Amino acid sequence: MLCILRNYGLEKYHKDPAKILEVTFILDKLIQDKASSLHAHLKRIGVDPIMYAQDWFMTVFTSTLHFNLVVRIIDAMLSEGMKILYRAALAILIRSQPALMAARNNEAAIGLIKRYKETDDDGFMETAFKINLSRKELQKYEAEYAASLRK
């Protein structure tokens, strides 16, 4: 696991927790692009990715998803890198979207996200891989984040 953390750049989140801000910035942009109505609703009730996604990325979803599904995500990470982590995060949100859209405040929404349980591994992975996401798109958001730091 340590080798994966090092080779895929995940170790930096443990050495410098401020680096997680870049990941949550990118995730926020992706939610806006891929699930705009959910993004608008979450913003309206005061939910930001830093409130829930930090654990996902720092633990490679072991804090949320069961072992067999985490193994599948890590397996996919070996071929597509960090992209699968964003896809998995988006899949959790997309699969939770009906309940999240009904949440009336940030406590309710965060509670739903943190209590997320997946029972259909194949369905989850199918949702994740149906999300159109390119490395170029991630690089664009990484550049946007870097530019925001220079301001």
Secondary structure, 3 states (H helix, E strand, C coil): CHHHHHHCCCHHHHHCHHHHHHHHHHHHHHHHHHCHHHHHHHHHCCCCHHHCHHHHHHCCCCCCCCHHHHHHHHHHHHHHCCHHHHHHHHHHHHHHHHHHHHCCCHHHHHHHHHCCCCCCHHHHHHHHHHCCCCHHHHHHHHHHHHHHHHC
